[in-house]
Structures are given as structure tokens and as C-alpha cells.
Amino acid sequence: MSNKDIINQFYLAFAEGDAEGMVNHYSNDIKFKDPAFGELQGEDAKNMWRMLIRNGKGEIRIIFADVEANEKTGSASWTAKYVFSRTGRKVVNKITAQFEFQEGKIITHTDHFDLWMWSRQALGWKGYLFGWTSFMKKKIQQQTKALLKEYSNKRDAGSSPEVFRKSQTK
């Protein structure tokens, strides 16, 4: 399987709400980074996708394009459309992703997006006024990491399902 195929399968699994299909393309020591979560490694990076899909309850819409890859690196652009559960506000987040590969697995995944744009949509006036500040970025990362830790602890205790698919919600 080519690295371009890996990226395509990663996002197809995301669009289908299949977290395990996504994380199966990650190496065990994956390094992930984005503005909302900061840096995550290994099982934390995998659990982030599991948590996002589970919390999205089948309502996250994923569109991806511009997939490119060679033997070592790859990239894609993708858009996530969803309702931010904390505020009930609609979000359209446009993201560019960069990947590095080794032995048929993704070893680094970096998502880039405008956190101020995201915070304006997700948080309303607070995001508009403060979303561009390093204080708000740090606050968002603290909150997302706390949610991830709570999710991971529940998952480790066996109370979280492995896969949440849209078809299960209908």
C-alpha cells in the first residue's frame, strides 16, 4: 500500500466514524500535533481520535482533498463540520495535514489550522476577543488534554466502546 493510499484510508475511516480504522495507520510511537491539543504521543494520539469520534456521535462531516505523498512524507487538506458540544455552536474547521511515514505506518502527523478562527466559531464572543492570545491557546490545550485524560482513564477501565460508527446511531 502506498503512503497516498494510507492517507486516503485514514480520512475515509474518519468520514465513516471508524476510529480504529484511523489509528491502525499510526505507528505505536506516533507523534501528533495540532493547535487545540498541542503535542500528543502514542496511545494519547490514538485516543484523541477515538474520543473525537465518540463525542461527535456520528455527526462529524469530513471532507478531504489534495492528498499527496512520497516514500517518506505526505500531506492533505481536510475540513471538519460539526457542532461544538460545549456551546452548541456550528464549526467549520479547515485544516492542512502533514505526515511522515516509516515501514507502512504514520510516525508523525501535524495538523495546522487557525485557532482564532476555530475559537470564534466554537466559543463565540470569547473566542473572538481572546482566541488569538497565547493565554487562550494554553487554556484550550489544558481543557482538551483534561478531556482526553478523562476519556483515556475510562477507556482503560473498560467503560468506553472501541468503535463508534454512524450506522450505530441510526
N, C-alpha and C positions, 0 to 999 in steps of 0.2 A: 504494500500500500504506500502510495506517495504521501509526502507531507501535505500537499494540497488536499488530498483525499482525507487526511486526518482532520484538517481544519474544517472541511465541509461536513464531515461526520460529527464533529464536536458541536457545530452550530445546528445541524439538523436534529441532533439529540436534544439540544436546548429548546428548539422550537417545539419539539414533541413533549417537553416536560420530563425528559429522561435523564435525571442527574447521573445515574450510574453509567449510562452511555457516554456522558461527557467525561466523567472523571476516569473512565477506563483508558482514555487517551493521555492522561497525565502520568508522568513517572512518579514513583513513590516519594521522591525528594523534590517535587515540583516547587518552583518559586513563582508566586503570583504577586502582582502589584497593581493597585488602582487608587484613584483619589479618595474613594469612600472607605475602603478597608485598609489602605496602606499596604504593608508587606505581609504576606502570609506564606507559610511553607508547609509542605507535606499534607497531612490529613486536615489541617486547618483550611488550606486552599480547597481541598475537595469538599469539605463540609460546608464551605461558603456556598457553593453551587447547590448542594443538597438543600440547604436552608432556604436559599432564594427561591428555588423551585417549589419547595413545600409551602412556604409562606405566600407564594404567588397564586396558590390554589387553582392552577390551570388557567389563569387569566393574564399571564405574561405573553405578549406577542413579540416574536423575534424575527427580524428581517436582516439578512446578511448578504454582503456583496464584496466585490473586489478582492477575492481570495487569490493570494499569490504565495508561492513557496519554492524553495530550492532544497538542497540537501541538508542545510543547517538552520535556515531561518524561514519565517513566513509572516504574512500579515493578512488582515481582513478589516473591513468596516462593517459595523452592525448597529442596529437600532433596537432598543427595548422600549416597548409601550406597555404601561401598567399603571395601576392605581397604587400610590404610596400608602401603605396600610395605616401608618401613624396619623396621617392627616386626611386621608380620603381624596387627596388631590391627584389628578392625572399627570403622568410624567411621560415624556418622550425623550429618551436619552440616546444621543448619537455618540458612538464610541469607535475608536480605532484600536486595533489589537496588533501586538507584535508577539511572535513566538520564536522560540529556539527549540530544536529537536535533537534527540540523541537516541539511537537504537529504536527508532519507530515510536517514540513517546515524546510528548511535550515536556521539556525540562524547565522552561521559563515562559511565562505568559504575562504580558503587561498590557493593561487597558488604559487608554488615555481618553478623558472626556473633561468637559468644562464643569467643574464642581459648582461654580457660581450659577451657571445656567440650570444645573440639576437642582440646586438648593432653592432657587427661585420657584421652580415648578413644584417641588416636593414640600417645601416649608412655607411658601407664601411670602408675606412681607418680611418675616425674619430672615429668610434666605436671601431676599433682595437686598436688605440692608447690610447683612453680616456675612453672607455666603462667600464673599471674596476674601475674607480675612483668614489669617493663619489660625486664629483662635477658633473660628467656626470649623475649619478643616480638621483641627485636632479634636474638637468636640464630636464631630460626625464620626471620625475614626474610633474614638473611645466608645461611642454608642454602638457602632456596628460590631466592634470586637467583643463588647459585652454580650450582645445578642448571639454572636457566633459561639462564644464560650458557653452560654446557657444551652444553646442548641446541641453543641458537641457533648456536653455533660449528659443531657437527656438521651442522646443517641447512644453514648457509651453505656448508659444504664438500660438500654434496650427498649426505650419507650418511643422511638421515632422510626417511622417506616423507611425502608431502604429506597424505594422509588415511589414517586408521586406523579402520576400521569394524568393528563387532561381527561382521558377517557374514563378515569375513575370518578370524576366529578359530575359526569352527566348521567 
